[in-house]
Amino acid sequence: MTTITTSVAPFTRRRLGAAIAALTIGSLTLGGVATAQAASEMPPIPEVDGPVAEGDGNDYTLKFSIGTTQSGAQYRGLEYFEDIVEARSDGHIQVELFHSAQLGDDLQAVSALQSGTLEMTSPSTSPLVNMFPEFAVFDLPFLFPTPEVADEVLDGEIGDRMLETASTNGLKALGWAENGYRQLTNSQNAVASPEDLDGLKVRTMQNPIHLDIWKTLGANPTPMSFAELFTALEQGVVDGQENPWITIQSSKFNEVQDYATESNHVYTPFITLVSERFWSRLPEGYQDLLSDAAKQMGDYQREVSRTLNDQIKQELMDEGMNITELTPEQVATFQETLSPVYDEWREKIGGELIDDIRAVSQ
């Protein structure tokens, strides 16, 4: 059996493009939105290490679609996945990457997996709540106090259970990565307590728990398409929004939002999914390869995500954004105020699951 230890086969056009992009810091745009300057400081893609998987002599093409941009941590993780799969299949599996919802948004991509017209995607868990109600646990506020707690949950028995749950409805779930912690920005005032949110119009996703969170805090949650958000912020249709730091910077929200709060109020993972139709066609050796590559991708992507978040938060501060960092006492006040959200959703999501996750952080 051949073992590979390499920075990956040929210097592909994709890798050449990435190198050029890294040298052109901050000057490239994607769909009219500037890429994050911190992209050139991402942790390097690891070398591929492992045996060549046993195949069946057939060649396969694997299309992998995501909704986030080419400049983000998620796409960087996909590049590592591509390297692993192509190298360790000895080229018998060719991976094609699609970013920025080129093949459809998260729900459209999942539907394409079910119909067999797309092989892989990695959506955030929030859009999948109607399909898998227990995924709503990831929308509960302040449930994951640290990234380490999130890792222990996702990579442990709880995460494995949820992967099994998601391996239905024409899908096979292979692992976890992260969208990360959501942070609040607004154009009106610094926010350090629930009282500071009184009447603030905050754009949210069309998600019932997120709506409950902001209503309970005294804000005026306003669901709208992400594509409409910058203009809505610029024109004052809404006062604020909440997203991870990398989204805040890459979408230039800091140009129309003077204030931010490092609230870490919701932690959202990405889940790596394969079409069951495609999965069932693969020999066992290639199935094992995809599972292994998904795990390595998730570990690396989380490292990239956290590195970028730290860099981007500092860059936003350097560019003049007023960022409030909550003290443990201030976080506790938000948690106490939001306790009715847990009362409302405990039975719907499953109290045992919530308790199991809480036990990890004790």
Phi, psi and chi 1 to 4 in degrees:
 res  aa     phi    psi   chi1   chi2   chi3   chi4
   1 MET       -  131.6 -180.0  175.0  -69.7      -
   2 THR   -82.7  134.6  -55.8      -      -      -
   3 THR  -111.1  134.5  -61.4      -      -      -
   4 ILE  -104.7  130.5  -65.5  174.1      -      -
   5 THR  -135.8   99.4  -56.3      -      -      -
   6 THR  -154.7  159.3  176.2      -      -      -
   7 SER   -84.5   14.0   54.5      -      -      -
   8 VAL    90.2  135.5  176.6      -      -      -
   9 ALA   -24.4 -134.5      -      -      -      -
  10 PRO   -67.1  157.5   -8.3   16.9      -      -
  11 PHE   -79.1   89.9 -163.8   75.1      -      -
  12 THR   -68.5  166.4   62.2      -      -      -
  13 ARG   -59.9  -36.8  -75.9 -167.1  -62.4  -87.0
  14 ARG   -61.8  -45.3 -174.7  -95.6  -61.9  164.0
  15 ARG   -69.3  -35.4 -175.5   58.8   58.8   78.2
  16 LEU   -62.3  -43.2  177.8   59.7      -      -
  17 GLY   -61.6  -39.0      -      -      -      -
  18 ALA   -65.1  -38.8      -      -      -      -
  19 ALA   -65.6  -42.3      -      -      -      -
  20 ILE   -62.8  -41.9  -66.0  171.8      -      -
  21 ALA   -61.8  -38.7      -      -      -      -
  22 ALA   -64.9  -31.2      -      -      -      -
  23 LEU   -80.1  -19.9  -67.4  172.1      -      -
  24 THR  -103.1   65.9  -43.5      -      -      -
  25 ILE   -63.1  122.5  -60.3  173.5      -      -
  26 GLY    72.8    1.3      -      -      -      -
  27 SER  -100.9  -11.7   65.7      -      -      -
  28 LEU   -90.4  150.1  -61.8 -178.6      -      -
  29 THR  -125.5  154.8   60.0      -      -      -
  30 LEU  -132.6  114.2  177.9   64.6      -      -
  31 GLY    59.1   32.0      -      -      -      -
  32 GLY    85.4   -0.5      -      -      -      -
  33 VAL  -114.8  129.7  176.9      -      -      -
  34 ALA   -66.3  141.9      -      -      -      -
  35 THR   -75.3  157.5   59.4      -      -      -
  36 ALA   -67.4  131.8      -      -      -      -
  37 GLN   -62.7  -28.0  -69.6 -176.7   -4.7      -
  38 ALA   -71.7   -5.8      -      -      -      -
  39 ALA   -58.5  -33.8      -      -      -      -
  40 SER   -70.5  -11.7   63.2      -      -      -
  41 GLU  -106.8   18.6  -61.0  177.9   32.2      -
  42 MET   -65.0  147.9  -68.6 -177.8 -173.2      -
  43 PRO   -55.3  139.5  -24.3   33.5      -      -
  44 PRO   -61.9  148.5   22.2  -32.7      -      -
  45 ILE   -66.3  127.2  -65.2  177.3      -      -
  46 PRO   -64.7  158.0  -18.9   31.4      -      -
  47 GLU   -69.3  150.7  -66.2 -175.0  -11.6      -
  48 VAL   -81.0  130.4  174.6      -      -      -
  49 ASP  -138.9  120.9 -173.8    9.9      -      -
  50 GLY   153.3  167.2      -      -      -      -
  51 PRO   -74.3  154.4   28.5  -35.6      -      -
  52 VAL   -68.7  128.7  171.9      -      -      -
  53 ALA   -72.9  148.3      -      -      -      -
  54 GLU   -79.2  121.0 -176.2  175.5   -9.5      -
  55 GLY  -108.0 -159.2      -      -      -      -
  56 ASP  -124.1   13.3   56.7    1.8      -      -
  57 GLY    86.1   -6.9      -      -      -      -
  58 ASN   -94.4  156.9  -66.8  -39.2      -      -
  59 ASP  -103.1  147.3  -67.0  -28.4      -      -
  60 TYR  -134.1  146.7  -60.5   87.8      -      -
  61 THR  -113.9  131.2  -61.4      -      -      -
  62 LEU  -121.9  110.4 -171.2  164.6      -      -
  63 LYS   -89.9  127.7  -62.0 -173.9  -63.2  -65.6
  64 PHE  -121.6  115.1 -160.1  143.5      -      -
  65 SER  -114.5  138.4  172.0      -      -      -
  66 ILE  -134.6  162.9   55.9  172.5      -      -
  67 GLY   -90.9  -18.2      -      -      -      -
  68 THR   -84.0  171.2   57.8      -      -      -
  69 THR   -82.3  169.5   69.7      -      -      -
  70 GLN   -69.5  -18.4 -168.6  174.6   15.2      -
  71 SER   -89.3   -1.4   62.8      -      -      -
  72 GLY   -94.1  174.2      -      -      -      -
  73 ALA   -66.4  -34.1      -      -      -      -
  74 GLN   -64.6  -44.7 -171.6 -178.7   26.2      -
  75 TYR   -65.0  -36.7 -170.6   82.0      -      -
  76 ARG   -59.1  -41.6 -178.0   75.0  159.9 -169.9
  77 GLY   -62.4  -38.0      -      -      -      -
  78 LEU   -63.9  -35.1  -98.3   63.1      -      -
  79 GLU   -62.6  -39.4  -69.5 -178.1  -43.1      -
  80 TYR   -66.3  -41.8 -176.3   34.1      -      -
  81 PHE   -58.1  -45.1  177.1   89.2      -      -
  82 GLU   -59.0  -45.6  176.1 -174.3   16.5      -
  83 ASP   -59.5  -46.7  -73.2   -9.3      -      -
  84 ILE   -62.2  -50.7  -64.1  168.3      -      -
  85 VAL   -66.8  -43.9  170.7      -      -      -
  86 GLU   -68.9  -40.2  -68.3 -170.6   -8.7      -
  87 ALA   -69.5  -46.4      -      -      -      -
  88 ARG   -83.6   -5.4  -67.9 -171.5   51.8 -156.7
  89 SER   -99.4    4.8   69.2      -      -      -
  90 ASP    55.8   37.0 -160.0   21.0      -      -
  91 GLY    82.5    0.1      -      -      -      -
  92 HIS   -77.1  -17.5  -72.5  -70.0      -      -
  93 ILE  -115.4  117.8  -57.4  177.2      -      -
  94 GLN  -101.2  126.5  -70.8  -64.3  -53.8      -
  95 VAL  -103.4  128.6 -179.8      -      -      -
  96 GLU  -114.3  125.1  -61.4  176.8   -1.8      -
  97 LEU  -101.5  137.1  -54.9 -178.9      -      -
  98 PHE  -131.8  122.8  -62.2   87.0      -      -
  99 HIS  -112.2  177.6   56.1   83.0      -      -
 100 SER    56.2   34.1  -53.3      -      -      -
 101 ALA    56.8   33.7      -      -      -      -
 102 GLN   -60.0  -30.7  -68.2  168.6  -52.9      -
 103 LEU  -106.9   15.5  -58.3 -175.3      -      -
 104 GLY   119.7  160.7      -      -      -      -
 105 ASP   -74.4 -175.3   61.7   21.5      -      -
 106 ASP   -56.1  -48.5  -77.4  -11.9      -      -
 107 LEU   -68.6  -37.7  -75.0  177.9      -      -
 108 GLN   -65.2  -38.6  -69.7  168.6  -31.6      -
 109 ALA   -66.5  -42.0      -      -      -      -
 110 VAL   -62.2  -41.8  170.4      -      -      -
 111 SER   -61.6  -38.2  178.4      -      -      -
 112 ALA   -66.5  -34.2      -      -      -      -
 113 LEU   -62.7  -43.7 -101.2   62.1      -      -
 114 GLN   -64.4  -34.4  -67.4  173.0  -52.7      -
 115 SER   -86.0  -10.4   65.6      -      -      -
 116 GLY    86.0   12.8      -      -      -      -
 117 THR   -94.4   -4.4   58.0      -      -      -
 118 LEU  -141.2  144.0  177.7   67.1      -      -
 119 GLU   -90.7  -42.8  -73.2   72.8   42.0      -
 120 MET  -143.7  151.2  -68.8 -170.8   69.7      -
 121 THR  -153.4  167.8 -170.8      -      -      -
 122 SER  -143.0   78.3 -174.0      -      -      -
 123 PRO   -80.4  163.2   33.0  -36.3      -      -
 124 SER   -72.8  161.4   66.2      -      -      -
 125 THR   -74.3  -25.0   51.0      -      -      -
 126 SER   -57.1  -44.9  -65.3      -      -      -
 127 PRO   -69.2  -10.2  -17.4   31.2      -      -
 128 LEU   -97.5    4.9  -56.3 -177.9      -      -
 129 VAL   -62.1  -36.6  168.2      -      -      -
 130 ASN   -64.2  -32.7  -73.3  -23.4      -      -
 131 MET   -81.1  -40.0 -171.9  179.9  -60.4      -
 132 PHE  -129.1   88.2  -52.0  113.8      -      -
 133 PRO   -54.8  -31.8  -27.2   35.7      -      -
 134 GLU   -67.9  -17.2   52.8  -92.2   63.8      -
 135 PHE   -65.2  -15.0  -81.9   14.1      -      -
 136 ALA   -62.8  -16.4      -      -      -      -
 137 VAL   -60.1  -29.2   76.2      -      -      -
 138 PHE   -75.7   -8.0  -65.0  112.8      -      -
 139 ASP   -96.6   -5.6  -65.6  -49.9      -      -
 140 LEU   -69.9  142.6  -71.5  172.4      -      -
 141 PRO   -76.5  137.6   27.9  -34.8      -      -
 142 PHE    57.7   29.9  -62.2  105.1      -      -
 143 LEU   -79.8  -27.2 -174.2   58.0      -      -
 144 PHE  -114.6   93.3  -63.1   88.5      -      -
 145 PRO   -67.8  -26.0   24.0  -33.4      -      -
 146 THR  -142.1  158.2   66.8      -      -      -
 147 PRO   -59.8  -32.0  -22.7   33.4      -      -
 148 GLU   -65.3  -37.3  -69.2   73.5   25.0      -
 149 VAL   -65.2  -43.0  168.8      -      -      -
 150 ALA   -58.8  -43.7      -      -      -      -
 151 ASP   -61.8  -43.7  -70.7  -16.5      -      -
 152 GLU   -64.1  -37.2 -170.4  170.4  -12.5      -
 153 VAL   -69.8  -50.6  169.8      -      -      -
 154 LEU   -67.2  -38.0  -65.3  174.1      -      -
 155 ASP   -92.3    0.4  -62.2  -26.9      -      -
 156 GLY  -106.2 -159.3      -      -      -      -
 157 GLU   -63.2  -35.8 -170.3  -90.5  -22.6      -
 158 ILE   -65.0  -48.0  -62.3  171.5      -      -
 159 GLY   -62.1  -38.8      -      -      -      -
 160 ASP   -62.9  -39.9  -71.1  -15.4      -      -
 161 ARG   -60.9  -41.7 -101.3 -177.7   10.3 -132.1
 162 MET   -72.6  -30.4  -60.9 -176.4   83.0      -
 163 LEU   -65.2  -39.0  -69.2  177.0      -      -
 164 GLU   -62.9  -41.8  -71.1 -179.1   14.1      -
 165 THR   -60.1  -39.7  -63.3      -      -      -
 166 ALA   -78.9  -10.5      -      -      -      -
 167 SER   -87.3   56.4  -65.3      -      -      -
 168 THR  -143.6 -179.1   56.2      -      -      -
 169 ASN    55.4   36.3  -63.1  -62.5      -      -
 170 GLY    81.8   15.2      -      -      -      -
 171 LEU  -123.7  153.0  -54.1  171.1      -      -
 172 LYS  -125.9  120.5  173.0   67.7  176.9  177.2
 173 ALA   -96.5  129.5      -      -      -      -
 174 LEU  -109.9  -24.7  -63.1 -173.7      -      -
 175 GLY   173.2 -172.6      -      -      -      -
 176 TRP  -125.7  145.8  -56.2   97.3      -      -
 177 ALA  -132.2 -162.8      -      -      -      -
 178 GLU  -138.4  140.1   74.8  170.9   19.9      -
 179 ASN   -84.6  -34.4 -167.5   13.1      -      -
 180 GLY   104.9 -169.6      -      -      -      -
 181 TYR   -82.1  140.0  -75.6  104.8      -      -
 182 ARG   -89.9  138.8  -55.7 -177.7   78.4   85.4
 183 GLN  -122.5  151.2  -39.9  -66.7   -4.9      -
 184 LEU   -95.2  135.9  173.3   69.7      -      -
 185 THR  -126.3  155.4   71.2      -      -      -
 186 ASN  -160.3  168.4   82.2   94.6      -      -
 187 SER  -104.2    1.3   59.3      -      -      -
 188 GLN  -104.0  -50.4  -59.2  -59.8  -49.8      -
 189 ASN  -163.4  160.6   52.7  -94.0      -      -
 190 ALA   -65.6  142.5      -      -      -      -
 191 VAL  -118.1  115.1  173.3      -      -      -
 192 ALA  -127.1   -3.1      -      -      -      -
 193 SER  -153.1  161.4   69.3      -      -      -
 194 PRO   -57.1  -32.4  -28.2   36.4      -      -
 195 GLU   -61.0  -31.0  -70.7   75.9   19.2      -
 196 ASP   -68.9  -12.8  -63.2  -33.0      -      -
 197 LEU   -95.4   -2.0  -73.2  162.6      -      -
 198 ASP   -55.4  115.7 -172.3   31.4      -      -
 199 GLY    76.9   -1.1      -      -      -      -
 200 LEU   -68.0  128.7 -156.2   69.8      -      -
 201 LYS   -83.2  109.7  -66.8  176.3  -69.7 -174.6
 202 VAL  -114.0  122.5  178.0      -      -      -
 203 ARG   -69.4  134.0  179.1  -92.8  176.4 -176.4
 204 THR  -130.2  167.2   69.9      -      -      -
 205 MET   -69.8  161.0  -65.1 -175.1  -69.0      -
 206 GLN   -78.8   75.8 -175.9   64.3   55.4      -
 207 ASN  -136.4  123.7  178.1  -67.2      -      -
 208 PRO   -61.5  -34.8   19.2  -31.1      -      -
 209 ILE   -70.3  -41.7  -62.5 -178.0      -      -
 210 HIS   -62.0  -39.4  -73.5 -125.4      -      -
 211 LEU   -62.6  -42.2  -67.3  170.6      -      -
 212 ASP   -63.2  -40.3  -81.0   -3.7      -      -
 213 ILE   -56.6  -52.1  -71.8  171.9      -      -
 214 TRP   -75.3  -32.2  -64.4  104.8      -      -
 215 LYS   -63.5  -44.2  -74.1  178.6 -177.1  175.9
 216 THR   -63.8  -31.9  -56.8      -      -      -
 217 LEU   -80.6   -5.5  -70.8  172.1      -      -
 218 GLY    95.1    2.2      -      -      -      -
 219 ALA   -83.4  175.1      -      -      -      -
 220 ASN  -112.0   88.9  178.8   12.1      -      -
 221 PRO   -67.2  137.0   24.4  -31.6      -      -
 222 THR  -131.6   98.6  -52.4      -      -      -
 223 PRO   -67.4  138.4  -15.0   28.6      -      -
 224 MET  -162.7  162.1   71.7  170.0   56.5      -
 225 SER   -63.2  141.4  163.4      -      -      -
 226 PHE   -61.0  -33.4 -175.5   81.6      -      -
 227 ALA   -63.1  -24.6      -      -      -      -
 228 GLU   -92.8   -5.6  -57.6  169.9    1.8      -
 229 LEU   -68.3  -47.5 -179.8   51.9      -      -
 230 PHE   -57.4  -46.9 -176.3   90.2      -      -
 231 THR   -62.5  -39.4  -59.5      -      -      -
 232 ALA   -64.6  -38.4      -      -      -      -
 233 LEU   -68.1  -43.3  -68.0  168.9      -      -
 234 GLU   -63.1  -37.3 -172.8  175.9   37.6      -
 235 GLN   -91.6   -2.4  -63.7  178.1   -9.1      -
 236 GLY    79.1   14.6      -      -      -      -
 237 VAL   -62.8  -38.6  175.5      -      -      -
 238 VAL  -127.0  154.3  -68.8      -      -      -
 239 ASP   -88.8  -28.0  -59.4  -47.6      -      -
 240 GLY  -155.5 -179.6      -      -      -      -
 241 GLN  -157.0  173.4   62.8   83.3   49.7      -
 242 GLU  -142.7  127.6   39.0   91.7   57.4      -
 243 ASN  -161.2  166.1  -94.8  -64.3      -      -
 244 PRO   -62.7  157.6  -24.4   35.3      -      -
 245 TRP   -53.6  -41.6  -69.7  127.0      -      -
 246 ILE   -63.5  -35.5 -170.8  168.4      -      -
 247 THR   -71.4  -38.7  -55.4      -      -      -
 248 ILE   -60.1  -43.9  -68.7  166.6      -      -
 249 GLN   -74.1  -49.0 -172.7 -164.9   56.0      -
 250 SER   -65.1  -25.6   64.5      -      -      -
 251 SER   -91.3    0.1  -59.2      -      -      -
 252 LYS    60.6   30.7  -68.1 -175.2  172.0  -70.8
 253 PHE   -64.2  -25.6  -68.1  150.6      -      -
 254 ASN   -65.2  -15.8   57.2  -50.6      -      -
 255 GLU   -74.3  -21.4  -66.9 -174.6   -2.9      -
 256 VAL  -125.2   10.4  -70.1      -      -      -
 257 GLN  -135.1  114.8  -56.6  -87.8  -88.8      -
 258 ASP   -83.8  -23.6  -67.5  -28.4      -      -
 259 TYR  -120.1  144.3  -58.4   96.1      -      -
 260 ALA  -140.6  151.7      -      -      -      -
 261 THR  -125.9  124.4  -59.1      -      -      -
 262 GLU   -77.7   81.2 -171.7  173.3   40.5      -
 263 SER   -88.0  -30.3   48.3      -      -      -
 264 ASN    49.3   40.3  -69.0  -27.4      -      -
 265 HIS   -76.7  -25.4   54.2  -84.4      -      -
 266 VAL  -140.5  133.0  168.6      -      -      -
 267 TYR  -105.9  124.6  176.2   87.0      -      -
 268 THR  -118.4  123.4  -52.0      -      -      -
 269 PRO   -89.2  163.2   27.4  -25.2      -      -
 270 PHE   -98.3  144.7  -69.4  124.3      -      -
 271 ILE  -116.6  131.8 -176.9  168.1      -      -
 272 THR   -88.8  119.7  -56.1      -      -      -
 273 LEU  -121.4  144.3  -58.6  172.8      -      -
 274 VAL  -121.7  144.8 -175.0      -      -      -
 275 SER   -63.1  127.5  166.8      -      -      -
 276 GLU   -62.3  -32.3 -162.5  -79.0  -30.6      -
 277 ARG   -64.2  -43.1  -67.3 -169.7 -176.3 -170.4
 278 PHE   -69.3  -44.9  177.4   71.7      -      -
 279 TRP   -56.0  -42.9  179.9  -99.3      -      -
 280 SER   -69.8  -18.4   64.0      -      -      -
 281 ARG   -82.2  -19.2  -69.7  172.6   44.8 -144.1
 282 LEU   -80.9  143.9  -64.9  175.0      -      -
 283 PRO   -66.9  158.9   23.9  -32.6      -      -
 284 GLU   -56.8  -37.1 -176.0  178.4   -4.2      -
 285 GLY   -62.2  -36.7      -      -      -      -
 286 TYR   -76.8  -32.3  -73.8  172.4      -      -
 287 GLN   -61.7  -45.0  -68.9  178.2  -13.4      -
 288 ASP   -62.8  -37.8  -68.2  -18.0      -      -
 289 LEU   -63.0  -46.4  170.8   57.0      -      -
 290 LEU   -63.2  -40.1  -67.5 -168.0      -      -
 291 SER   -62.3  -44.6  -64.7      -      -      -
 292 ASP   -65.4  -43.4 -169.9   27.2      -      -
 293 ALA   -65.3  -37.2      -      -      -      -
 294 ALA   -64.7  -39.9      -      -      -      -
 295 LYS   -65.6  -46.6  172.7   65.1  168.7   62.1
 296 GLN   -64.0  -39.8  -66.6 -179.2   64.3      -
 297 MET   -59.9  -45.9  172.5 -176.7   70.5      -
 298 GLY   -61.8  -42.4      -      -      -      -
 299 ASP   -63.0  -45.7  -69.1  -15.9      -      -
 300 TYR   -69.0  -41.7  170.5   66.1      -      -
 301 GLN   -62.1  -38.5 -173.4  -88.6  -15.8      -
 302 ARG   -65.2  -37.7  -81.0  178.4  -99.2 -176.5
 303 GLU   -61.9  -45.3  177.4 -169.8   -2.0      -
 304 VAL   -63.3  -45.5  174.6      -      -      -
 305 SER   -57.3  -45.1  172.9      -      -      -
 306 ARG   -73.2  -34.2  -67.7  163.0 -164.5  178.2
 307 THR   -63.9  -46.0  -60.4      -      -      -
 308 LEU   -65.0  -41.1  -73.6 -176.6      -      -
 309 ASN   -58.7  -44.8  -88.4  -33.3      -      -
 310 ASP   -62.7  -43.8  -69.0  -17.7      -      -
 311 GLN   -64.0  -46.2  -67.4  174.6    4.8      -
 312 ILE   -70.2  -38.2  -71.5  169.3      -      -
 313 LYS   -56.8  -45.0  175.8 -170.9  169.5 -174.6
 314 GLN   -66.0  -39.9 -174.8   59.8   52.3      -
 315 GLU   -62.5  -40.7  -72.1  171.5    5.1      -
 316 LEU   -64.0  -39.8  -69.7  170.3      -      -
 317 MET   -64.7  -42.6  -66.7  174.9   69.3      -
 318 ASP   -63.0  -30.2  -67.6  -16.5      -      -
 319 GLU   -84.4    2.4  -68.0  165.8    9.6      -
 320 GLY   106.1    3.2      -      -      -      -
 321 MET   -73.7  135.6 -161.5  169.5 -155.0      -
 322 ASN   -85.7  105.6 -176.8  -34.1      -      -
 323 ILE  -108.4  121.4  -62.4  180.0      -      -
 324 THR   -93.3  124.5  -61.1      -      -      -
 325 GLU  -101.7  117.3  -61.7  175.9  -16.2      -
 326 LEU   -71.6  138.8  -61.2 -180.0      -      -
 327 THR   -78.3  162.6   66.4      -      -      -
 328 PRO   -55.3  -35.7  -27.8   36.0      -      -
 329 GLU   -67.5  -39.2  -67.0   76.1   19.2      -
 330 GLN   -68.1  -39.1  -71.1  169.5  -31.6      -
 331 VAL   -61.1  -42.0  170.4      -      -      -
 332 ALA   -61.1  -35.7      -      -      -      -
 333 THR   -65.0  -43.9  -60.9      -      -      -
 334 PHE   -61.3  -44.4  -83.4   96.3      -      -
 335 GLN   -60.6  -44.2  -70.5  173.5  -48.1      -
 336 GLU   -63.7  -41.5 -177.1  177.7   -6.8      -
 337 THR   -63.4  -32.6  -56.3      -      -      -
 338 LEU   -91.1    4.2  -71.7  168.0      -      -
 339 SER   -57.0  -33.0   59.2      -      -      -
 340 PRO   -60.8  -26.9  -25.3   35.4      -      -
 341 VAL   -64.1  -40.4  174.9      -      -      -
 342 TYR   -65.8  -40.4  -81.4   83.4      -      -
 343 ASP   -60.9  -39.4  -64.3  -22.5      -      -
 344 GLU   -70.1  -36.8  171.7   69.8   20.3      -
 345 TRP  -105.3   -5.9  -72.5   91.7      -      -
 346 ARG   -56.6  -49.8 -179.1  176.2  177.6   82.9
 347 GLU   -70.9  -35.1 -175.0  174.7  -18.6      -
 348 LYS   -68.2  -39.1  -61.6  174.1 -174.7  176.7
 349 ILE   -85.0  -40.6  -65.2  173.7      -      -
 350 GLY   122.9  106.4      -      -      -      -
 351 GLY   -61.0  -35.8      -      -      -      -
 352 GLU   -63.9  -40.5 -178.0  179.1   -8.0      -
 353 LEU   -63.7  -44.4  174.8   59.7      -      -
 354 ILE   -60.9  -45.0  -64.8  171.5      -      -
 355 ASP   -64.2  -39.0  -68.6  -17.5      -      -
 356 ASP   -62.1  -41.0  -73.3  -12.3      -      -
 357 ILE   -69.5  -42.5  -68.9  174.8      -      -
 358 ARG   -61.2  -35.0  -80.8  177.5  160.1  165.0
 359 ALA   -63.8  -29.1      -      -      -      -
 360 VAL   -64.1  -34.8  173.0      -      -      -
 361 SER   -89.3    0.2   60.6      -      -      -
 362 GLN   -77.1      -  -59.1  -55.4  -46.5      -
